[in-house]
Amino acid sequence: MPEVPCSLAGLLSLLAPCFTAPTHRTFQALLVGFVSRTADRTVCGMLVGARLTGVWHHCRAHRFFSRACWSVDELGLRIADIVIDRLLEPGAPIVLAIDDTLLARRGRRVHGAHWHHDATANSSRKTSAWGNNWVVVGIVVRVAFLDRPVCLPVALALWRPRQTHVPKGRPDPERPSKPRLARQIIDSIAAIYPERTVHGVGDAGYASGAWRGLPERVTMTFRVRRDAALYAPTPPKTGRLGRPAKRGERLAQIAQIAADSTADWTHATATRYAKTEQLHVRVVRCLWYEALNDTPCRLIIVRDPQDPARAQLALITTDLDCTPAQIIERYADRWSIEVCFQDAKHVFGVGEARNRVQPAVERTAPFGFLTMTLTILWYALSGHHPDVVAAHRARAPWYLTKTNPSTTDMLAKLRRTIIAAQYQPRRASAPTRQEITAVQQAWAAAAA
């Protein structure tokens, strides 16, 4: 086993109930190896990073992902519990960012791999890629040493396109849609914390009927589509015979609502994307009957005071209590999950594993995302020091805009801590039988 720093070992010990004792030791070793590697973050690469090449057979690492008895969902919920307990104020709302990302793969026999739209493609000719598409839910937190929100992924689900034999318009129970996968994750998180309010935030692709019937303490906020059919709230009962109306009159299109200068526009001060802005905001109570049925909603339209004829942002939310400025800032914090995807792929190397069987595919990518969460969590609890930024400024004095540690700095700090732990003086342990046999054979060879 590689020497694990005490600060990291204490954090990983909180995850021991998710594994058996041997599997937990393997988990610690592979996590240390994954963090230590700077390239080729494959399963065998984790063994190389942990300096276990020739000590463990590579089947032990592959067996951890393909056959060992542990659950990705249970591990993610356990990490979410630590994040909420250590990084959020008692009783504070839990903000969950929702999105999906594509991890490119090669080979027809990779489980769950399909052709997907690649939102990061730089060429207009190549807008699709072969790989696994993951729905990711992360907790958005703010820490004292950063002036930006951070998204910590805690739950992932592999999305697969619907089967061809399922009629169009009907749900596929074996392959749920992306919003339904996200709904399952958020329901599981909300069930663990019945005393907290949960705010979910997603882009327009997650605004669907999957969010009908939300509990009172769970809200959702989306960017609404331009062609969304919105209606006035349910009118009061008239006492006449017949079925009462479930929705009011249909509202105008969002572009028309935004262009109405005679309506009641209010001024709001919101801080988003590291800037404090004065915005014109209009709030309209409505129903989005086709998607959310009779769930009361609010349409929040934001326009730039410098260009009042154009809507800058249109949101629809089931949150009826928070101010429009809070909801606008909450949606802006959703961008942290896009930064999370960038760091996961290009800093941590998530998605470089090349396994193909179903259990391994469904565990390896979440393992990488959860390792990134544990790295940032470790840095926030034990690794941060103001000298991290000062040392970087000393190495690169021309970098005048750096005031906060980046994810790369956090990963580098954990790597240095792991390396230092390998050379710290410690009490000598008893030699193993293999070591004794090797010495005896060397003695015999020298005597001959």
MOMODA-V121626 format. One record per backbone hydrogen bond with DSSP energy under -0.5 kcal/mol. CO is the residue of the C=O (numbers start at 0). NH is the residue of the N-H. E is the energy in kcal/mol with one decimal. If there is no record, write none. Layout:
CO_NH_E + CO_NH_E
//
This chain:
1_3_-0.5 + 4_8_-3.2 + 5_9_-2.3 + 6_10_-1.2 + 7_11_-2.7 + 8_12_-1.8 + 9_13_-0.5 + 10_13_-1.0 + 11_14_-1.5 + 12_15_-1.2 + 14_17_-1.7 + 15_18_-2.0 + 19_23_-2.5 + 20_24_-1.6 + 21_25_-1.9 + 22_26_-2.5 + 23_27_-2.4 + 24_28_-2.2 + 25_29_-2.7 + 26_30_-2.3 + 27_31_-2.4 + 28_32_-2.4 + 29_33_-2.7 + 30_34_-2.3 + 31_35_-2.1 + 32_36_-1.5 + 39_41_-1.8 + 41_45_-1.5 + 42_46_-1.1 + 43_47_-1.9 + 44_48_-2.5 + 45_49_-1.8 + 46_51_-2.6 + 47_50_-1.4 + 51_54_-1.7 + 51_55_-2.3 + 55_53_-0.7 + 56_59_-1.8 + 56_60_-0.6 + 57_61_-2.0 + 58_62_-2.9 + 59_63_-1.2 + 60_64_-0.9 + 61_64_-0.6 + 61_65_-2.1 + 62_66_-2.5 + 62_67_-2.4 + 67_69_-1.2 + 70_74_-2.1 + 71_75_-2.7 + 72_76_-2.3 + 73_77_-1.9 + 74_78_-2.2 + 75_79_-2.5 + 76_80_-1.9 + 77_81_-1.6 + 78_82_-2.6 + 79_83_-2.6 + 80_84_-2.1 + 81_85_-2.5 + 82_86_-2.6 + 83_87_-0.9 + 88_91_-2.2 + 92_94_-0.6 + 93_95_-0.6 + 93_198_-3.1 + 94_96_-0.5 + 94_139_-2.6 + 95_200_-2.4 + 96_137_-2.2 + 98_135_-3.3 + 100_133_-2.9 + 101_103_-0.6 + 102_131_-2.2 + 106_109_-0.8 + 109_112_-1.6 + 113_115_-0.5 + 113_130_-2.2 + 115_128_-2.5 + 116_118_-0.8 + 117_120_-1.4 + 124_126_-0.7 + 126_117_-2.8 + 128_115_-2.7 + 129_104_-2.5 + 130_113_-2.2 + 131_102_-2.9 + 131_133_-0.5 + 132_158_-2.7 + 133_100_-2.1 + 133_135_-0.6 + 134_156_-1.9 + 135_98_-1.9 + 136_153_-2.3 + 136_154_-1.5 + 137_96_-2.6 + 137_139_-0.5 + 138_140_-0.6 + 138_151_-2.5 + 140_149_-2.9 + 142_145_-1.4 + 149_140_-2.9 + 149_151_-0.6 + 150_152_-0.7 + 151_138_-2.3 + 154_136_-2.5 + 156_134_-3.0 + 156_158_-0.5 + 158_132_-0.7 + 162_165_-1.1 + 166_169_-1.7 + 170_172_-0.7 + 176_180_-2.2 + 177_181_-2.4 + 178_182_-2.3 + 179_183_-2.1 + 180_184_-1.8 + 181_185_-2.6 + 182_186_-2.5 + 183_187_-1.8 + 184_188_-2.0 + 185_189_-2.8 + 186_190_-1.9 + 187_191_-0.7 + 188_191_-0.7 + 188_192_-0.9 + 192_195_-1.3 + 196_93_-2.9 + 197_199_-0.6 + 197_218_-2.5 + 198_95_-3.0 + 199_220_-1.7 + 200_97_-2.3 + 201_222_-0.5 + 202_205_-1.7 + 203_206_-1.2 + 205_207_-1.1 + 207_210_-1.2 + 208_211_-1.3 + 210_213_-0.7 + 214_217_-1.6 + 216_197_-2.6 + 218_199_-3.0 + 219_317_-2.2 + 220_201_-2.3 + 221_223_-0.6 + 221_315_-2.3 + 224_227_-1.2 + 225_253_-0.7 + 227_229_-0.9 + 229_250_-2.9 + 230_286_-2.4 + 231_247_-2.5 + 248_231_-2.7 + 252_256_-2.4 + 253_257_-2.4 + 254_258_-1.5 + 255_259_-0.6 + 256_259_-0.8 + 258_260_-1.1 + 259_262_-0.8 + 262_264_-1.2 + 265_280_-3.1 + 267_269_-0.6 + 267_278_-3.0 + 269_271_-0.7 + 269_276_-3.0 + 271_274_-1.2 + 274_271_-2.6 + 274_276_-0.6 + 276_269_-2.0 + 276_278_-0.6 + 277_304_-0.5 + 278_267_-2.3 + 278_280_-0.5 + 279_302_-2.2 + 280_265_-2.9 + 281_300_-2.5 + 283_298_-3.1 + 285_296_-2.2 + 286_230_-2.5 + 286_288_-0.9 + 287_290_-0.6 + 287_291_-2.9 + 287_292_-0.6 + 288_292_-1.1 + 291_294_-1.7 + 294_287_-0.5 + 296_285_-2.0 + 297_299_-0.6 + 297_316_-2.0 + 298_283_-2.3 + 298_300_-0.6 + 299_314_-2.9 + 300_281_-2.1 + 301_311_-2.7 + 301_312_-2.0 + 302_279_-1.9 + 303_306_-1.3 + 304_307_-0.5 + 306_309_-1.6 + 309_303_-0.6 + 312_301_-3.3 + 313_223_-1.7 + 314_299_-2.9 + 315_221_-2.5 + 316_297_-2.2 + 317_319_-0.7 + 322_326_-1.9 + 323_327_-2.5 + 324_328_-2.4 + 325_329_-2.1 + 326_330_-2.3 + 327_331_-2.0 + 328_332_-1.9 + 329_333_-0.5 + 330_333_-1.0 + 331_334_-1.5 + 332_335_-1.8 + 333_336_-1.8 + 334_337_-0.9 + 334_338_-1.5 + 335_339_-1.9 + 336_340_-1.9 + 337_341_-1.9 + 338_342_-2.5 + 339_343_-2.6 + 340_344_-2.1 + 341_345_-2.3 + 342_346_-2.0 + 342_347_-2.0 + 343_349_-3.0 + 348_351_-1.4 + 355_110_-2.1 + 356_360_-2.6 + 357_361_-2.5 + 358_362_-0.5 + 359_362_-0.8 + 359_363_-2.6 + 360_364_-0.8 + 362_366_-2.1 + 363_367_-1.8 + 364_368_-2.1 + 365_369_-2.9 + 366_370_-2.0 + 367_371_-1.8 + 368_372_-1.9 + 369_373_-2.5 + 370_374_-2.2 + 371_375_-2.3 + 372_376_-2.5 + 373_377_-2.8 + 374_378_-2.4 + 375_379_-2.3 + 376_380_-1.9 + 377_381_-3.2 + 377_382_-1.3 + 378_383_-1.8 + 384_387_-2.2 + 385_388_-0.6 + 385_389_-1.4 + 386_390_-3.0 + 387_391_-1.5 + 388_392_-2.5 + 389_393_-1.9 + 390_394_-2.0 + 391_395_-2.2 + 395_398_-2.1 + 397_399_-1.6 + 398_401_-0.6 + 400_402_-0.6 + 405_409_-1.9 + 406_410_-2.3 + 407_411_-2.5 + 408_412_-2.3 + 409_413_-1.8 + 410_414_-2.2 + 411_415_-2.4 + 412_416_-2.0 + 413_417_-2.3 + 414_418_-2.5 + 415_419_-2.5 + 416_420_-1.7 + 417_421_-0.9 + 418_421_-0.8 + 418_422_-0.6 + 419_422_-1.0 + 420_423_-0.6 + 431_435_-2.2 + 432_436_-2.6 + 433_437_-2.3 + 434_438_-2.1 + 435_439_-2.4 + 436_440_-2.4 + 437_441_-2.0 + 438_442_-2.4 + 439_443_-2.5 + 440_444_-2.5 + 441_445_-2.2 + 442_446_-2.5 + 443_447_-1.9
//
